[in-house]
């Protein structure tokens, strides 16, 4: 109950000042009328007229405030509607106009017909001189009642390549738009009645954007979907929107297949940011899969007598070649590893690995997107990380024999390259020093995933101890 009383008192507070004016003007008029009746002089009569005009003005002032409190205020509370300033100005102008007519007719004794005729002619002349501002004002009234957009929405005018802007102000004449570059431009209200307007904030704040990319003909439809859907879902803000991205084929060109990716943007003002992030992920995914975007070029090369680097790397999976854990391998060893690598397709939502299960293989994500989920103390699984194309996982189970430390679940359909324990044993028998290198890689990854050491003085000793343990365990497990 106290809460409602406080809210009611705050609501009626704007009425205090005009109410005092009305009371004061009323008593003042009564006093001046009495004085004019007693004195019966021209000065007293003129003073009485002035006070009466002041009383009428006080009535108009009070009426405008009452409309603000009871009409606009109630609408804002009950219907979540905020009346534009220009609509309030129009209502206030009408009240003042009617008050002026009443003053000329009732106080000054002029004919109401003559007053309205004269005022209509005057308004007509003013309207003819100010056609555009008046048209903008009436267009503002239409926009206020229809409410196609509101302050804070992101909109775009017409089909011209104009900037998308956020509405920062709506007044009786124009709408102020602020672009993502913080540039403000003003659009007259009348333009919204004669041009097409795209509203990006209705019915939801997020909206759909499109990216088109050409891929070679040898890219299958399933692979194209994994590459593009994975690129969109790798952006956390896009993945958090409860709408799915859509991939489709637009056309077949002389360069390849033209693909379209429709994804949902959280904020229209950050379109360039998300555009860049998705493009970045597309190029990254294509890089690790070994796919080049076809472009019309004329390639002229001089072929030297020495063996070409392309010939030397023939038969090597580009994905295996670019993974850091295999950076120390020679071309022949990479070729042997490629021959022993198996590719697997995982359907979105179907776990690839489960926490606690035994394992003896390492995986590299070729395309798509994976989530790392961990369950602690009997609680439900929690997503702790995401795996992007080109990243490897499961190395501890392969090199140390440890059970799987987390569950791996694909967000979208994904493909992985699987390297078995037998393949690593085959390589390390010919290169025993690989155990030292792999131990260093595992020790570094273990140090990054662990909490930061409180005592930095012993950090190097701890890393060296972890490195020695990794090397010894790798040699013991793979022997």
Secondary structure, DSSP 4 states (H G I P E B T S, - for coil): -HHHHHHHHHHHTTHHHHHHHHHHHHHHHHHHHHHHHHH--HHHHHHHHHHHHHHHHHHHHHHHHHHIIIIIHHHHHHS-----HHHHHHHHHHHHHHHHHHIIIIIS---HHHHHHHHHHHHHHHHHHTHHHHHHHHHHHHHHHH-SS-TT-EEEESSSSPPPEEEEEE-SSEEEEEETTS-EEEEETTHHHHS-EEESSSSSS-EEEEEEEEE-TTS-HHHHHHHHHHHHHTSHHHHTSSS--EEEEEEE-SSSEEEEEEEEES-GGGHHHHHHHHHHHHHHHHHHHT--------------SSPPHHHHTTT--HHHHH-GGGTT--HHHHHHHHHT-EEEEE-TTSEEE-TT----EEEEEEES-EEEEE--TTPPPEEEEEE-TT-EE-HHHHHH-PPPSSEEEESS-EEEEEEEHHHHHHHHHH-TTHHHHHHHHHHHHHHHHSPPPS-GGGHHHHHHHHHHHHHHHHHHHH-
